[in-house]
C-alpha cells in the first residue's frame, strides 16, 4: 500500500485506530512496525496535518528508536538542500 493511501487511512477516525492496534499488537513483529514507521519518513508533515493523523504520528514517534528519530530529523533538514541547484 502506498504511503499516501496510508495517510488517508490515518486521517480517518476509525482508520487511525488500525494503526494503534498495529503498533501495540504483540503478534506483529517489531520489524514490520519499524517498516511502517520508516515508510512515513519524509511524509510526517502530511500525516500530522490532521487531528487523527497527528495521533498516529505521535504513536509512531513513541515507537521509534533514537536512530529513526535522527534519520527523520536529518531528512527534514537536508532534503530542501538536496534540491538546490548547487548541491552535488
N, C-alpha and C positions, 0 to 999 in steps of 0.2 A: 504494500500500500504506500502511496506517495506521501511525502511529508505534508503537503497542502491538504490532502484528504484527512490526515490525522489531526491537523489543526482545526479543520471544520468539525470533526467529531468532538474535539476538546472544547470547542466553543458552545456545545450543546449541554444542557443541564444533565441529561441522562448519560450522554457520551463522556462527560468528564469523570463520571463515577467509574466508567470502564477502566480508565487509566489508574484510578485509585486502587481498584481491585487488582489490576495487573501488577502494580508496583508493590503492593502489600502481600501478595499471594506467596505462600511458602512453596508452592508447587512449581512456580515459574522460576527458571534458573536465573542467577544473577547475570549471566552472560546475555540473556535475552533482555533483561531490564536495562543493562548497560547499553545494548544496541539501540533500544528505544530512545534513551536519553541522548546518545551520540547522534542519532538521526536529527534531533532537534537543534543541534549546534549550528548556529548561523541563522536560525529561524525563531529563536526565542522572542524576539521583538514582535513577531506576528502572533505567537502563541499567547503571550501575556497581555495582548491588546484587548482582551475581553474579560468579563467578570469570571466566567467559568474557566477560561483558558489560563488565567492567572493562578487559579487553584492548581491546575495541572502543572504549570511551571514551577510553583512552589514545591509540589511533591517531587518533581524531577530533580530540582535543586537540592532538596533534602536527601535524596537517594544518592546523589553523585559523590564521588570521592574528590579529593583536592586536585588530582591530576586533571579530571574533566572540567572542574571549575576554572582552572588556569587556562586550559585549552579554549574554553568558551570565551573567556575574557580577552585572550590574545586574538582570537578570531575576530571579535567585535572591534578591536582597536586596529588591527593590521589590515583587515580586508579593504577599508577605504583607500589605504595607501597602495595596495597592490594594483588598483585600477588607475593609479596616477600614471601619466604618460612617461615620466622619468624613472619610474620604478622598473628595474630589470629583474 
